[in-house]
Amino acid sequence: MADTEGFRNDWATKDFYQVLGIAQDASAADVKKAYRKLARENHPDSNPGNDAKHEKFKAIAEAYDVVGDEAKRKKYDEFRSLQSRGGFGPGMGGGGGGFGGGGPGGGFNIDDLLRERGGGGGLGDMFGDLFGGGQRTRTSSQPRPRRGADVESTATIGFTEALDGVTVSLRLTSDTACPTCQGTGGKPGTRPHICPQCEGAGFVVSGTGGAFSINETCPACGGRQLVYDEACPTCHGSGRGTSARTIQARVPAGVKDGAKIRLKGKGAPGEQGGPAGDLFVTVKVSPHRVFGRSGDNLTLDVPVAFDEAALGAEVKIPTLGGPPVTLKLPPGTPNGRTFRVRGKGATKKDGSKGDLLATVQVQVPATLDQTAREALEAYRAAMAGTPLRAGLFES
């Protein structure tokens, strides 16, 4: 068989599984693992001047290009199955040849078999996409479905709403199919034709040297596979427009400032029946007048008088959304000491609560009345013999 419909004669006799050293039922992960190992061992950069290694590297890349792709691998396996049952190989004909032993008038054509299996275009249509190379002579005029774009938005919520969870309304503006041409990019009433640059594939192949190539979106049709002689007057051929909509998004309890929430399928709508993209909402949490947050815990600064810290005291402190609790300060409580009130913090992912961390802030009065001054002077006199800073400035 000649190099027709993209099928290369030499591929019919190649066992890509043997090239990669794997079984035919190997998992996708095993295929990738085997390819990476062999590619490292035989890469031209690691084996300069070793032609044998270079040729083996090309064979490995060729094998992985087929069995490493789910769709190609399925077609390749079906081809091998047909080959093992019918015994056809590189000598089979595209229009008049038959299976082994089927001479003129006595055999049957492989294309006829594939048509009976539902592949109306024959061998070339079935395996053209698999084996690449050659000139494509048949392409589908039906554009492929395209996934919609992801959309990003920001929601600002209150401190308490972040702890309890809240449903917010988001006004979104995103790309969508042009309402005039329904995303085709052509003037309504005109008929499309297959893009001549990519031949209806929606992408073009860009060579990078060696055994690798990269598929890039076709610049002529933008991946839509079809082009129009007259562009849509609204979108000027881009096929894109804008849409504004309002959606309700649930922000879970316990969300942190700066967290990003993914809402699957709430992004821009797809094209040609493709799925919608996703919506990513970045949450901004407004600060609270009294409380702060550290992970799943709430924080609170508690003003304490000097005598309360020195002599000990019971101090009532607020909780967020609940009744106040009493904090017992032992005598001699230092400034900056943190007390933990369990179960009064933020909601965790498992539904439990974090803690409230209350930090003592000893307050120094800015002014003193006569009685307070006399009391403090008496305290100073009583503590005069205590070497508070003894040794601090000694080398």
Helices and strands as residue ranges (DSSP letters): G 9-13, H 16-20, H 28-42, G 44-46, H 51-67, H 70-86, H 110-116, H 123-131, E 151-157, H 159-164, E 166-177, E 193-194, E 203-207, E 213-217, E 226-227, E 240-251, E 260-263, E 279-285, E 292-294, E 297-305, H 306-311, E 313-319, E 322-329, E 338-341, E 356-363, H 370-382
